[in-house]
Amino acid sequence: MLGDRNVGLVRASADAGFRSYWRTLGAEPGRIVMDSPPDKEDVKPWLRVRAMLEAAGVRVPKIFCEDDAQGFLVMEDLGPDTYLHVLHADNADDLFDAAIDQLLKMQAVPVPDDFPKYDQALLLRELRLFDEWFLGRHLAVVLGASDEDRLDQIHRVLIDAALAQPQVFVHRDFMPRNLMPAPDGPAVLDFQDAVRGPIAYDALCLFKDAFVSWPQARVDEWLDRYHARAQSAGLPVPSLEQFRRDVDFIGVHRHLKVIGIFARLHHRDNKSHYLEDVPRFFGYLDRVLPKYPELAPLADMIDRLVAPALKEYAHWTDLTGDEP
């Protein structure tokens, strides 16, 4: 595929899924090779979404060669750094403005009728990750019937709130680690799981990141800036007051989902370093849950079941996060 036997490969980055990325050595310009094993992670959805985004003017990686049957792509090398590496307090306003440029283009992408939807089944499946992998598998919490009823109640509230939002193209992981600095960018990565879903989702992901936290005042300012720009672009955002509420509710959904995913990565895939960021998400939840009476059952369960279990868990785990 590369056409040069003298070209070597060195790992560029790993993925939380089954994809891997390799940087070429020994020839210029450099390239990135994506290896997406077809039996584990079909590359065709990635290619389909990439074509949709490129047609809408979104900056995505250029492709020079593809073998979708084998799961190999040769792409441009955008360098070693993502937004996560280069963001800091002094440049965040400018970098996030550029990210919003790409987000607005994405949210204007026409969504085909056969495109996956963030429907009730998918929303519930994601929420169940927290129940199964974090509460059950990670903390060994056994829920009684009343707590199961409370969780079901919370699921219903969060799902109804998500379905009530205006529905647009949703990346589902639009965060700094999936944005690459580029003169005409940032370039957007990791978009293969895109769906049609709630408009507040990707803005929430961008500013309530899995791996870096910002002061709430700055987050509020960035969300208000996104909302004003989305209105000017003709996107179907609701009033600012409703949008802030939508951000909070879809945020609770995402925070629970990601906590569950990080626990699954630890227990199923032996990728334990993700657990280090779980407290960040409970911090996000602590800021939101007290604002809404309908979310009080979740706050109560976290106080009664999760906080004590986390303290107990800390006593019998070593610094690597591995169980004895």
C-alpha positions as MATLAB code, in Angstrom:
seq = 'MLGDRNVGLVRASADAGFRSYWRTLGAEPGRIVMDSPPDKEDVKPWLRVRAMLEAAGVRVPKIFCEDDAQGFLVMEDLGPDTYLHVLHADNADDLFDAAIDQLLKMQAVPVPDDFPKYDQALLLRELRLFDEWFLGRHLAVVLGASDEDRLDQIHRVLIDAALAQPQVFVHRDFMPRNLMPAPDGPAVLDFQDAVRGPIAYDALCLFKDAFVSWPQARVDEWLDRYHARAQSAGLPVPSLEQFRRDVDFIGVHRHLKVIGIFARLHHRDNKSHYLEDVPRFFGYLDRVLPKYPELAPLADMIDRLVAPALKEYAHWTDLTGDEP';
ca = [
       0.000    0.000    0.000;
       2.903    2.367    0.768;
       4.875    1.274   -2.329;
       8.309    1.614   -0.721;
      10.042   -1.252    1.058;
      12.391    1.172    2.801;
       9.558    2.866    4.684;
       9.313    1.905    8.337;
       6.466    2.321   10.792;
       6.379    3.505   14.383;
       3.273    3.597   16.537;
       1.683    7.042   16.403;
      -1.125    6.441   18.870;
      -3.460    3.804   20.188;
      -7.238    3.996   20.327;
      -9.700    3.185   23.076;
     -11.226    0.791   20.527;
      -9.440   -1.696   18.314;
      -7.908    0.722   15.813;
      -4.222    1.573   15.843;
      -2.268    4.317   14.085;
       1.266    4.170   12.694;
       3.606    6.921   11.458;
       5.859    6.277    8.473;
       9.632    6.642    8.762;
      12.217    7.009    5.994;
      10.242    8.930    3.377;
       8.852   12.433    3.029;
       6.199   13.602    3.368;
       5.259   11.402    6.290;
       1.996    9.503    6.374;
      -0.254    7.917    8.968;
      -1.430    4.337    8.504;
      -4.683    3.357   10.206;
      -5.107   -0.344   10.990;
      -8.759   -1.120   11.730;
      -9.217   -4.925   11.916;
     -12.390   -5.680    9.923;
     -13.563   -8.342   12.389;
     -13.205   -5.896   15.292;
     -13.904   -2.401   13.918;
     -15.124   -2.028   10.341;
     -13.599    1.048    8.698;
     -16.540    1.584    6.320;
     -18.608    3.708    8.768;
     -15.533    5.921    9.262;
     -15.184    6.352    5.511;
     -18.870    7.111    5.056;
     -18.952    9.765    7.752;
     -15.684   11.265    6.552;
     -17.172   11.737    3.079;
     -20.250   13.437    4.557;
     -18.120   15.810    6.613;
     -15.722   16.641    3.797;
     -18.646   17.461    1.502;
     -19.878   19.936    4.134;
     -16.514   21.688    4.410;
     -15.466   20.119    7.706;
     -11.699   19.676    8.013;
     -11.010   15.935    8.124;
      -7.819   13.949    7.464;
      -6.917   13.587    3.796;
      -6.780   10.013    2.492;
      -4.190    8.903   -0.044;
      -4.909    5.192   -0.208;
      -7.514    2.847    1.227;
      -8.139   -0.880    1.490;
     -11.428   -1.117    3.332;
     -11.577   -4.920    2.941;
      -8.415   -5.266    5.029;
      -9.076   -2.213    7.182;
      -6.028   -0.170    6.130;
      -5.916    3.534    5.273;
      -2.980    5.797    4.421;
      -3.675    9.371    5.523;
      -1.919   12.690    5.893;
       0.266   13.152    8.952;
      -1.061   16.086   10.968;
       1.713   15.836   13.547;
       1.975   14.322   17.017;
      -0.122   16.842   18.953;
      -3.867   17.022   19.415;
      -5.763   19.913   20.980;
      -5.328   18.116   24.289;
      -1.556   18.604   24.058;
      -1.554   22.281   23.078;
      -4.568   23.786   24.906;
      -3.804   26.058   27.833;
      -5.505   28.915   29.621;
      -4.057   31.615   27.368;
      -4.907   30.087   23.976;
      -8.155   28.302   24.857;
     -10.450   31.073   23.595;
      -8.896   31.086   20.131;
      -8.618   27.310   19.834;
     -12.178   26.746   20.997;
     -13.441   29.395   18.563;
     -11.799   27.409   15.759;
     -13.339   24.202   17.117;
     -16.769   25.848   17.121;
     -16.203   26.715   13.442;
     -15.951   22.994   12.697;
     -18.810   22.097   15.035;
     -21.218   24.475   13.320;
     -20.334   22.967    9.937;
     -20.869   19.466   11.325;
     -24.227   20.290   12.835;
     -25.390   21.619    9.471;
     -24.549   18.324    7.713;
     -27.688   16.840    6.100;
     -28.387   13.556    7.908;
     -29.574   10.714    5.614;
     -32.704    8.784    6.545;
     -30.679    5.601    7.095;
     -28.168    7.274    9.418;
     -27.944    5.874   12.990;
     -30.099    7.712   15.494;
     -29.588    8.574   19.137;
     -32.913    6.908   19.869;
     -34.330    5.584   23.119;
     -32.646    2.189   22.725;
     -29.156    3.666   22.220;
     -29.582    6.224   24.991;
     -30.658    3.524   27.438;
     -27.888    1.157   26.337;
     -25.326    3.836   27.098;
     -26.802    4.648   30.505;
     -26.725    0.956   31.404;
     -22.931    1.013   31.032;
     -22.755    2.890   34.330;
     -25.083    0.412   36.048;
     -23.367   -2.695   34.714;
     -19.688   -1.820   34.536;
     -19.138    0.807   37.205;
     -21.701    0.019   39.883;
     -21.885   -3.718   39.332;
     -18.502   -4.807   38.007;
     -16.181   -2.157   39.394;
     -17.705   -1.357   42.785;
     -19.641   -4.621   43.286;
     -22.708   -2.631   44.333;
     -25.860   -4.758   44.447;
     -28.936   -2.603   43.994;
     -32.137   -3.252   45.855;
     -35.514   -3.009   44.143;
     -36.084    0.583   45.285;
     -32.727    1.757   43.929;
     -33.349   -0.051   40.648;
     -36.635    1.841   40.414;
     -34.808    5.116   41.093;
     -32.297    4.388   38.344;
     -35.099    3.573   35.941;
     -36.721    6.886   36.869;
     -33.473    8.775   36.203;
     -33.025    6.968   32.896;
     -36.504    8.043   31.830;
     -35.850   11.685   32.756;
     -32.526   11.794   30.895;
     -33.820    9.976   27.805;
     -36.912   12.184   27.543;
     -34.723   15.298   27.850;
     -32.389   14.086   25.099;
     -35.196   13.180   22.715;
     -36.891   16.541   23.289;
     -33.865   18.482   22.010;
     -33.538   19.562   18.369;
     -31.863   16.709   16.506;
     -28.780   17.237   14.311;
     -25.573   15.498   13.263;
     -23.743   14.466   16.471;
     -20.084   13.417   16.523;
     -20.480   11.821   20.004;
     -16.845   12.406   21.040;
     -16.137   15.976   19.967;
     -13.426   16.679   22.505;
      -9.876   18.090   22.419;
      -8.237   14.690   22.019;
     -10.128   14.239   18.737;
      -9.131   17.613   17.258;
      -5.804   18.170   15.499;
      -4.251   21.625   15.064;
      -4.105   22.502   11.367;
      -3.892   25.815    9.479;
      -7.322   25.227    7.939;
      -8.752   23.345   10.887;
      -8.749   21.987   13.441;
      -9.029   18.614   11.765;
     -11.739   16.403   13.253;
     -10.958   12.777   14.122;
     -12.752    9.702   15.462;
     -16.153   10.459   13.967;
     -17.205    6.939   12.939;
     -19.827    6.647   15.701;
     -21.748    9.739   14.595;
     -25.533    9.717   14.903;
     -28.514   12.015   14.549;
     -29.136   13.295   18.053;
     -29.442   16.179   20.546;
     -27.867   19.459   19.502;
     -26.300   20.198   22.910;
     -24.281   16.964   22.984;
     -21.131   17.937   21.089;
     -20.810   21.366   22.688;
     -20.984   19.666   26.079;
     -18.252   17.216   25.027;
     -15.963   20.014   23.890;
     -16.045   21.991   27.116;
     -16.640   19.214   29.689;
     -13.781   17.066   28.506;
     -12.828   13.598   29.696;
      -9.202   14.533   30.279;
      -9.018   18.226   31.208;
     -11.278   20.457   33.303;
     -11.900   24.186   33.052;
     -13.310   26.727   35.530;
     -17.081   26.765   35.330;
     -17.147   30.488   34.504;
     -15.092   29.873   31.359;
     -17.233   26.894   30.372;
     -20.379   29.013   30.708;
     -18.813   31.747   28.580;
     -17.829   29.284   25.838;
     -21.261   27.650   25.830;
     -22.939   31.062   25.541;
     -20.573   31.942   22.680;
     -21.393   28.683   20.896;
     -25.135   29.311   21.388;
     -24.934   32.811   19.882;
     -22.928   31.577   16.907;
     -25.278   28.618   16.356;
     -28.252   30.976   16.320;
     -26.509   33.211   13.782;
     -25.739   30.168   11.636;
     -29.420   29.199   11.556;
     -29.037   26.021   13.589;
     -32.107   24.929   15.596;
     -30.838   25.844   19.068;
     -33.538   26.695   21.629;
     -33.484   29.758   23.885;
     -30.306   30.252   25.896;
     -32.069   29.285   29.134;
     -33.364   26.047   27.619;
     -30.006   25.343   25.977;
     -28.201   25.595   29.320;
     -30.664   23.106   30.781;
     -30.227   20.807   27.787;
     -26.454   20.942   28.255;
     -26.802   19.967   31.908;
     -29.111   17.026   31.230;
     -27.229   15.606   28.271;
     -24.084   16.138   30.329;
     -25.399   13.884   33.093;
     -26.135   11.256   30.455;
     -22.639   11.477   28.979;
     -20.865   11.561   32.331;
     -22.606    8.364   33.459;
     -21.868    6.712   30.125;
     -18.176    7.605   30.180;
     -17.737    6.427   33.775;
     -19.174    3.096   32.650;
     -16.957    2.957   29.562;
     -13.826    3.707   31.587;
     -14.704    0.894   33.993;
     -15.260   -1.445   31.044;
     -11.923   -0.474   29.497;
     -10.274   -1.435   32.784;
     -12.033   -4.737   33.419;
     -12.580   -6.008   29.888;
      -9.732   -4.489   27.881;
      -6.947   -4.092   30.494;
      -6.737   -0.329   29.805;
      -6.673    0.818   33.384;
      -5.311    4.343   32.996;
      -8.771    5.628   32.054;
      -9.918    5.080   35.638;
      -7.714    7.989   36.723;
     -10.213   10.382   35.129;
     -13.375    8.927   36.685;
     -13.321   11.426   39.618;
     -13.469   14.254   37.073;
     -16.901   13.052   35.968;
     -18.235   12.776   39.489;
     -17.050   16.360   39.915;
     -19.083   17.344   36.852;
     -22.115   15.532   38.292;
     -21.698   17.220   41.681;
     -22.035   20.636   40.006;
     -25.220   19.775   38.110;
     -27.323   17.345   40.154;
     -28.203   19.761   43.014;
     -29.709   22.207   40.481;
     -32.562   19.905   39.436;
     -35.062   18.259   41.826;
     -35.860   15.572   39.232;
     -32.226   14.397   39.437;
     -32.220   14.164   43.246;
     -32.599   10.347   43.257;
     -29.303   10.047   41.379;
     -27.532   12.425   43.758;
     -28.875   10.400   46.687;
     -27.656    7.101   45.204;
     -24.192    8.507   44.573;
     -23.997    9.772   48.157;
     -25.238    6.514   49.676;
     -23.739    3.864   47.416;
     -20.977    5.220   45.233;
     -19.053    7.500   47.596;
     -18.668    4.869   50.366;
     -17.827    2.168   47.836;
     -15.158    4.338   46.239;
     -13.575    4.929   49.635;
     -13.635    1.206   50.370;
     -12.320    0.392   46.917;
      -9.368    2.720   47.452;
      -8.257    0.612   50.430;
      -7.814   -2.568   48.397;
      -6.438   -1.274   45.125;
      -2.833   -0.440   44.515;
      -1.544    2.601   42.653;
      -1.941    0.918   39.250;
      -5.697    0.509   39.741;
      -5.430   -3.290   39.502;
      -7.516   -5.418   41.807;
      -5.634   -7.731   44.194;
];
